[in-house]
Amino acid sequence: MNRWEVWCSNIPKSKNKFRSSGNLIITREIDVAKNQSFWFINKKSTTQKVVEEQVAALNIQVGNLCQFLPQDKVGEFAKLSKIELLEATEKSIGPPEMHQYHCELKNFREKEKQLETSCKEKTEYLEKMVQRNERYKQDVERFYERKRHLDLIEMLEAKRPWVEYENVRQEYEEVKSARDRVKDEVRKLKDGQIPITRRIEEIEMQRHNLEAQIKAKATDIKETSQKCKQKQDVIERKDKHIEELQQALTVKQNAELDRQRRISNTRKMIEDLQNELRTTENCVNLQPQIDDITNDLRRVQDEKESCESEIIDKLKERETLEKEKKSVNDQIVQFDNLLNQKEDKLRQRYRDTYDAVLWLRNNRDKFKQGVYEPIMLMINMKDNKNAKYIENHIPSNDLRAFVFESQEDMEIFLKEVRDNKKLRVNAVIAPRNSYADRAPSRSLNELKQYGFFSYLRELFDAPAPVMSYLCSQYHIHEVPVGTERTRERIERVIQETRLKQMYTAEEKYVVKTSFYSNKVISSNTSLKVAQFLTVTVDLEQRRHLEEHLKEINRKLQAVESGLIALREKSKHLEHKDNELRQRKKELLERKNKKRQLEQKISSKLGSLKLMEQDTCNLEEEERKANTKIKEINVQKAKLVTELTNLIKICTSLHIQKVDLVLQNTTVISEKNKLESDYMAASSQLRVKEQHFIELDENRQRLLQKCKELMRRARQVCNLGAEQTVPQEYQTQVPNIPNGHSSSPPMAFQDLPNTLDEIDALLTEERSRASCFTGLNPTVVEEYTKREEEIEQLTEELKIKKVELDKYRESISQVKERWLNPLKELVEKINEKFSNFFSSMQCAGEVDLHIENEEDYDKYGIRIRVKFRSSTQLHELTPHHQSGGERSVSTMLYLMALQELNRCPFRVVDEINQGMDPINERRVFEMVVNTACKENTSQYFFITPKLLQNLPYSEKMTVLFVYNGPHMLEPNRWNLKAFQRRRRRITFTQPSQ
């Protein structure tokens, strides 16, 4: 059984339902085993509802964040809308009737809107009723006029079937006569087609005979043409043979002329060489000079080969370096592609953050110290399988936060990006003292027995400031990562290791120890799938690649410089080699010139002898060629005679074939003409037959229509099938098809006798009657009833308007009683709030926010703060200010309410946890000064820690709550015994 007691002292008599005055003790007992709760007031059993009523009577509002502000609700206080903050402030420090007036105003305004809508609707409806009744007044007068038109329409509709019957009967007779005429024409057309059909069959037989003869002639022509072609081919081969003989003779004649010309040229060359030989002097001994040049040439060639070998080595080295450079570039491109994937994910999910990254890359020169892009871009996983641990451990707001090493740089960045560009971005500051290399409190080797394989910090790489921030903020150097084996023995792990956070293969475990009972409480959550850090980029390897690329480029430049020098040297050696060769050639030519001339003369004499021996008898060759050509011409003449005979036969066959084709054409033309005539006659016959069928169908239709019209006309006049019309109503008895006879009544004689006239009169009367649409005998009764309804609506509208005026008067009175005190209250809060902020060298304002003066449910309190001189006042929101700034703003707002407060006490829990030491000290001094004034409500300030050398007042009470595994049980606690023991220790210390 657990028991709690709350003592409320010095309660006024008017607010205590259980005692005249004094203390009020509220007790709650909870039976955990039975899951029951019992309430007591002054040790008397009561219900939870009665307790809530008594608490409300004392103006204790547990749900009001202006009175009770626990640590986990600080962010929620900043999330309060202006409207919610106004209501909380009214309840907390306003007079009891202020919030009541506000609620009444909202209710009055809602009812006012309802009454305005109701009056508007009733007014519109009343106007419509009056207009409708005005219209119906004329309808009553026109009712009887409409009845006269309807009677005339009834008489016309009774006569119309008789006139229609007579018209159809006449049409029936005309169609029947036309059908008989078409029937005779069809018979004549069929008789005229028989001779044409017989003639077409005779012509078709004649055409088949002619086509057979034409086919036979074509076969004979083809065979004769093939024989002619064969003869032509033989003749062409004979012509070609003659041409070949003539060409061979021409070749021999040209060869003989060429031989004579070469003999003449050779003799001339021999003569020139002999003259040159006679004039040539004896050469001196040139061999020593030639040997010297040969040695110099050999030395130059050796140097040249050595240089070329070096060039080849340099080229191979350059080729190897270029291949290595291409490989390194490809690897760098792959790394860049992976980085681009991470940036694309950032752009798709957080567009503002991505735009801020682009701005930062273009404006890095504006910052004095290091600025790092969002943490998700700076983190590089060593194994992307472990990305889920990092993303589940670090919130997404920090993953997309920029990291700064300087507060000044961060303020410049936020001013440009948040204030000017209106981008929603996050920024954090890295700790001044690096946490990146801090060792974990426990060695990983101690934890490996539980299945842990690494700490979070070792799973990824990041710049030192980013790693330092993550270590200080999220203790990633203290959080181990385990496997499925860890999850299987998780209870043992929790009990033995005392780790606060840990990860298994698919879960995250958080372990907390109760400050009061020292019990271990653990919770686990499933890991979400990683979204951003799955792309792994080894930045260190990329940096090594870039350095390696620079080294390759430096080597390439050195190789190129060496190649240029070697090529210059090779070019110089080549030039020297050419000079030596030219000199050697000149000396050798001088030495060998006489011997060469003698050899040339001997060679030319041999060639001349061979050319003179190689003779040809051109006359004999010409005679042989002419004999062969004559023989071929005789054979050719015989072939031409045979070819001429074949051409004559072929021509005769073609003439015969043409004659047969002309005859066949004439026959086909005649057949086509007959078939055309036959088709025309057939088409005409089909048209006539179709016309006959249509006329016959029309005749049958008209006959049925006559019968139907006769039946309908008798029905209109209420006559039976065999009943005759009385003599006094008959004029004539027309002949009716199929033996029916009748006559129209005499009552129809004054009406028109044609359908057009009847239809015209019917249309006219119906048009007149249609002008009276909707009239009936009850229209007068409805008119009277509507008059009564208009009178009733007028009275109701008058009552609603009176009620609306009363509500508006009430709103005006309540608004004056509510708004003026509220404005004064907000002005007081603003004055104190601004003074508190000014004392901290900051600025803050509180004002009453009004969107529309008549919308009382939209009134709210707006808090605007400024913590830096370079920025403007910004509204307090969960996003714009940091956690510490929100805590300071919240605390100062509560302090501004302190002296105005009408609640008995206020509770604030751990509000100083997010503040820096300077602001924490300033805020604590303000709390002490404000809470210790006269006539202020009681103030409870709960905190796990306080700064040293804080100011304290005599009106303050400091309570220390001790808890831990070695604390005494409550029933063994004896304060007097502890004090005696302390005094004994104090007295014995000097003697020692």
Summary of the structure (lengths in Angstrom):
residues: 992
radius of gyration: 62.7
end to end distance: 48.6
largest distance: 173.3
contacts: 2688
relative contact order: 0.11
helix: 68%
strand: 9%
